Amino acid sequence: MTSLFADTYTEARAQFLAAATHVEARTSCHVIAARGLQDEQLAIDTARVGSEHPHTLILLTSGVHGVEGFAGSALQQLWLAQFARELPRGVGVLLIHAVNPFGFAHGRRVNENNVDLNRNALTLFPGPQNAGYPGLNRWLNPATPVPVLDDFILRGLWYRLRHGTPALQQAIAGGQYDFPHGLFYGGDSTQESLRIVAELLADPWLHDAHTVLHVDLHTGLGARGSYEMLLDYAPTSPEFAAFTRWFDAAHVVSDHADGAANYVAHGMVTQLIERTFAAARTYTTVVDFGTTTPTRILKALRAENRLHHHGSADALRAARVRAELREA
């Protein structure tokens, strides 16, 4: 049996479409302007199963952060194989594969414009100011080639001691709209991929639904080999209670709970879903599968972004940087 975890974007795309065809899903292809590593076509693909006029709609998205798409694609393929033929009456499911096909194909978190799509789903640009980011810019985004030795960890510890962990988290991960070559850049306009997603969600067949569940698949955060369903709902909310009924309550985590990640992000894809289906009972979650520590992930993102913009004198070092980001 072919592994659900493909080696390349092109393989993952072919496997997803094959899995969709096998269960007679209705598919669509939405080509983007950017091209792949071998000048191949890149596209957002969809598979649709279940009711033509669903009262309950499930949206399953993958690859918003491109390089995380390998796991998201595998999970979408697995869902199609195991559950697509067993839907209750009145339920419709739309799987959106590779929201960021450029990042998926090129091994980057961001798209062809260095934009983090999970900071780009805004109603108005420019996005909000991130007051803490400018002071970190030279550390996060050094304008020099990748070196043999790096002071990333030492300088990071200094910033943590100086600013405190919550403020540092907000400054780094909250998103920023002032440094186009920097990490967590949210862009200066809505990106092509999100325009395509918005057009998909405007299809009339989706809008009979009175209940909408959106699951956005990611990797990186949490304990390695486990997962968390991250909710932007308070632990006392009816939405949080619903998730603990529907899923394994031990894995359901509120961003508003004590000890949760202490930052607010703007322009997330879940926010686009909530706006689009404002008339329905809408539930959104980011499902994150843990891989390694946040420090290692940030270090890998920083090194790859530095390599992308400023290069490296050593081809082996460059290959190692790309491999480390994919592993992280």
N, C-alpha and C positions, 0 to 999 in steps of 0.2 A: 504493500500500500504506500502511495506517495505521502510523504510527510506533509502535515498541514502547515508547517513552518517552511516557507519557501526561502530560497537563497537570494532572490532578487525581486524587485517590484513586478517585473514582467511575468515571472513565474507565479507570484501571488495573485496577480490579476487573472491569469489564465485559469488557475485553480479555483478562484472564487466564481468565475463565470461558468466553469464546468460544474461546480457544485450547484449553482443556481439552475442551470439547464437540466441537471439530473432530477430535480424536484419540480420541474416545469414552472419555475418562477418566471414572472414577467420582468425582463431586464431592460436597462437603458444605459447608454454610453454618452458621456459628456466630455469631449476632448478639450484640454487646456492648451494655451499657446506655447508654453514652455516644453522643452524636449528632455529626453532621458540621457543617460551617460553615453549611450551608443546612438544618439539622435532618434531614439524610438519614440513613438507616440505615447503621450501620457493622458490619462483620463480618470475622471470620477465615474465609477460604475455603480449601478443600483440593481437590487433584486427585490421584487415585491411579491408577497404571497398572502393568501387569505382573502377576506371579504373585499369586494369591490366598493362597498359602502360601509366601512367599519364604524361601529360605535366605540370600539376600543382600538387605539392605534399604538403600535410599538415601533419606535425608531432606534436603530442600532447603528452607530457611526464608528468608523475606525480611521486611523491615520491622520487625525487632525495635526498631531506632531509627527511628521513624516516617518522618521526612523522607527517610531513606535508601531508602525503599521504592520510589521511582520506578525506580532502577536495578535493585533486586532483582526487581521485578515484570517488567521488561523481560527480564532474564536467564531468569526462569522461563518466560515466554512463548516465548522463543527455544528453550529446551530442549525444551519440548513440541512445537514445530514441527519440530525437527530430529532428535530422538532417541527420542521416546515410543513410536514404532512399531517400534523396532529393539532391544528389550531381549532379552538372552539368557534362556533358560529358567531359572526359579528366582529371578529378580531382580524385586523389587518396588520401586516408587518412590512416595514420598509428598511432594508439594509443599504446603507451608503458606504461604499468601499473606497478607501483612500481619498479622504477629503483633501489631503495635501499630497497629490501624487508626485510632485517634484521632490519634496523632501524625502518621500518614500524611496524614490528611484536613486537619489543622490546621497542618501545616508545622512540627511540633515534633519534637525528638528523643524526648521523654518522652511518657507517657500522660496520661490525664485527671486523674490525681492527682499530676502532676509526678514520676512515678517512672520512672527509667531501668530498663527491663525487663531489661537485661543486667547489672544488679546486684541483681535481685529474686529470682532462682531459688535461694533459700536453703531449707534444711530447718528452720531455727530463726530466729525474730526475737526481739529486734533483732539486726541484723547486727553484725559485729565493729567495734570502735572504730577510727577512722582518726585517729590522734593528731595528724597534721599539718594536718588540714583546718580546725579551729576558728581557727587563726591566719591562715588565708587567707580566711575567710568574708566579711569586709567588703570585700575586694578582688574576690572572685569573684561575690558576690551583693549588690551595693550596693542599699540599700532606698530608692532615689530614682528618679524618672523618667529615661528615656534623655536624656542631655544633648547639646548641640551638640558639645562637645569632651570627650574622655575621656582619663584618665591610665592606661589599661589597660596599655599597652606599658611606660611608664616604671616603674610599680610592679611589673610582672612581672619586669623586668630586675633590680630591687632584690631581689625575693624569690629570684630565681635565684642572684644573687651571695651572698646571705645563707645559703641552705639547700643550694645545689648542685642540679644538674639531676635526678639520680636521686631524691632526697628530694622535690623539687617534683613530679615526675611521679607518685610514689606518693601524695602528699597530694591531688593534684587528681583523677587518673584512677582511683585504686583503689576509689572508691565510698565513700559515707558514709551514715549512718543517723540523723543527729541534726538535720539542717537541712532540713525538708520543702519549703521554697521554694528550696533550693539546687541547684546543678549536681551531677550524678552521685548524686542521692538514690536509695537502694535501697528505700525504703518501709518500712512497719512491719508488713506482712502480704503474703501472696502475692496478686498482682494478678489481676483477672478474666481477662486475656489468657493468663497463664501457667497458670491453672487449666484453661482450655479446652485449651491445648496438652497439659497433663498427661493430661487425659481422652482426647484423641485418641491419645496414645501408649499408653494402656492398652488399646486395642482388641486383642482376641485375634489378629487376622490378622497383627499385627506381630511377635508373639512366637514364631513358628517360626524366625525368623532367627537364624543363628549368627554372621553378620557384619553389622555396621551401620556405615554411613558417613554422617556428618552434615556438611553444608556450609551454613554460616550466612553469608548475603550481606550485606555492609556496604560503605559508601563513606567516604572521608576520608583514611585513613592511607596513606602510601607516595608514591612518585613519581607525579606527575600523568600519567594516561593509561596507567598500568601497574597491576599488581595483585600482592598477596602472599597466599599461603596461610599463615596464622599458626597455628602448632601449639603446644600446651602440652605438648610432649614434648621430651626432650633429643635433641640431634643424634645421640647414640649409641644411641637406643632403636629397637626393631623397628618401632614406629609411624611414626617419622620415615623410616626406610628404606622402608616401604611407600608413603608419600606420594611419595617421590622416584621410585619405580618407576611409580606410577600416573599422575603428573602431570608437568608440566615442572619438573624439579628446580631450575632457576634461580629459580623463584618460590616455592619451599617454604622457609619461615623458621621456625626454632625460637625461642620466647620465652625459651629458656634458653641461647641461643648468646651468645657475646661480642658486645657492641654492640647487642643486642636491647633493645626497650623495657623499662625497668627498673622495672616495677611489677607488683604482684599484685592482681588483681581477684577479688572474691567474687560469687557469685550470677549467674554467666553462664549463658546458655541451653545452651551446650555441656556445662556441668556437670550440668544437668538431664537431658540425653540420656545422659550416661555413667552416672548413677544409675539411670535407667529401664532401661537395657539392660546392667546390670552382669554378667549371665550370658552375654552374647555378646562376641565380639571387636569392640569398639567403637572407631571412629576418628572424631575430631571436628576440624573446622577452621573458623576464621573467615576468609573470603575478603574482603579489603578492597581496593577499587579506589581508587587515589590521586586526589586532587582538588587539594589545595593544602597549604600548610604547617600544621603543628600549631598554631602561634601564631594564624594566621588562623581556623582552626576554633574554637579556644577563644574567641577574641574574638567570633566570630559567635554561638556558643552563649551566651556571657555576655550579649551585647546582647539576644538574643531572649528569654532568661529574664527579664532585667530589664524588658523591654517587657511581657511577659506578666503579671508581678506588679505592676508600678508604672506602666506606661503611658508615654506621651510626649505632650507638648503639640503636637507637629507631626505631622500625618497623613502627610506625605511622608516624614519621617524614620522613622516606624513602618513604612511600606511598604518602605523601603530596608532596614531591619533584617531584615524577614522574607525579602526577596529575597536578601540576602547569606547568610543561613543556608542557604537552599535551594541556592544556588550553591556554597557551601562543602561 
